[in-house]
Amino acid sequence: MAQIKVVSWTNPSSGTAARNQSVGFQVTEALVTNQTSGGQTYWNSEMTDGYFITLSSGNVTTSNGFTPLSQSSAYGATISGFTNASPGVITVDDTATFGFAAGDTIKVTDVADDGTGTNSLNNTFTIASITSTTITTTTDTSVTGYSVYVSGGKVTRVSDTDGTAIPTENFAIEGMTLGTGVVGTDDDYMTAVFRGENSVV
C-alpha cells in the first residue's frame, strides 16, 4: 500500500492565501476537492511544480498550483515586509502554522534594515491582530527612531497572551504548498488527498 493522507479545512472568511500542508512524506500526487463549489484540481510529479489541472475542463494552469515542499527547518514565519506605521505591520508567508495570536509577544530577527534609527526592527513586539499573512503590532514604528525595513527576517513567538514562554519548535514541513489557484476561496470547505510512492507495508 502506498502512502496516502486526507486533509480537510475551511478557508477563513477574511481572505485566502497559499497554504503549506504537512503530510509527513514526499508527495507524488495531489487531488483537491472544493466541497463548497464541487470543483477539483489535480497534480502529479510528472507535471511541473506550480502547475495544476482543473478536472472539469481539462485545462492546465501554469502558476499558483501545487508545489512539493520539503523543509529542513522552520522555526518562525518568513518576513517579506515590515511597514513603518502606527501601528507597525509585518508581512509574512504564514501565520497559522506557527500559532500566532493577538496578545502574543513575538521576536523579530535577521531583518536587514537601513540603520537610520536608534531602534532596530530586530526587536520584541506584542501582536495587536493577525490575518493569514500579516501581523499588526501594538508598537508605533512610524515614529522617529525606528529604522526602515530593507529585506529578510523571521518572526517567532516568545510568549502567549498569558505570558507563558513558548518553547522553540521546528515546524518544518514535508508535504505540499497549495497555491491560490487550488486552495479555494473565502469560507470554502476543502478536502485534499495526497499520495506518495513509498510503501507503508
Summary of the structure (lengths in Angstrom):
residues: 201
radius of gyration: 19.1
end to end distance: 6.1
largest distance: 62.2
contacts: 611
relative contact order: 0.34
helix: 0%
strand: 46%
